[in-house]
Amino acid sequence: MKIGDLVYQTRAPGGLCLILKVFETPMQNPTGKGWVLNDYPILRILHPTEMIIEDPSYYYMTIEDRKYVEEQSRLVGDIKIRRPEDGEDR
């Protein structure tokens, strides 16, 4: 993910966001806001309702990844489970 990319926020409230800045290490982020090393990279995001925020990158996925997840979810939703004892699909 890089500056200018559109990404999908996977936590609430969700939605499409624009990456404004990427902080790869704590040394690049003077505000800190209590982030631990495992939170990096931190993204500065423009969100439609939250406005400009900073968030760990693990809450975001690329548009291509989001499309893939939706496709896989739809395929799994189409699978019918058959129980041998009743011979019916659930």
N, C-alpha and C positions, 0 to 999 in steps of 0.2 A: 504494500500500500504506500502511496506517495501523495505529495501535495497535489491537490486538484482532482483526485479520484473521488467518484461517487461510491459510497459504501452503504451497507444496510446495517442498522443498529439492531442487534439481536436481543437486547434487554429492553424492558419497558421504558419509554413508550414505543420504541421501535421506529422504523421508517428510514427513508433515504437521507443521507447526510453527505456533506462535502468536507473533505480533509483540508484544513487550513495550514497545519504544521505538524511535523512528526518529531517527537523528542525520543531519540534512541537511548539516551543514558541520563541519569540524574544530573550530571554536570551540565547538560543542555537545557535543563528545565529549572530556572531559578525560583519559581513559585513553589515547587515541590509538592505541596498539598498532601503530604503524608504518604506518597506513593512508595512502595517497597520495590526492590530491584526486580522481582518477578512480575511487576505490573508493566514494565517497559517492553516495547515502546508505548509511550503515551501519545494519543492523538488529540490535537486541538480540532474540534469539529464544529461545523455550522449545522445545527439541527433545526427543523421547521418550528418546533414548539419550545425546545430548551434553549434556543439561540446558540451562543458560542460557549462551548464547554470543553473541558479536558477530561479524557476518559482512557482507561487501558484499551489497547488495541484488541484484546481478546473478546470485547463486546461487539466487534464489527466483522463483517465479511464482505468480500467483493460481490458485485452484482452477479458475476458469473458463478461464484460459489452459491449464492442464494438461489439462482435458477436451478442449479444442479440439485440442491437440497429439496426444493419444491418438487422437481421431477421425481426424485427418489421417493419422497413422501407419497406422491400420487400413485406410484407403482406399488408401494407397500399397501396402500389403502385399497387397491384393486384385488389383492390376494384374498381368496376365500379359504377359510379354515374348515376342514371336513373332519368330523369326529366319526371314527369307524363304528362306534356303538349305536349312533342314531342315524347314520347315513345322510345327514343333512349338512348343508353349508351354514356357517355362522357369519 
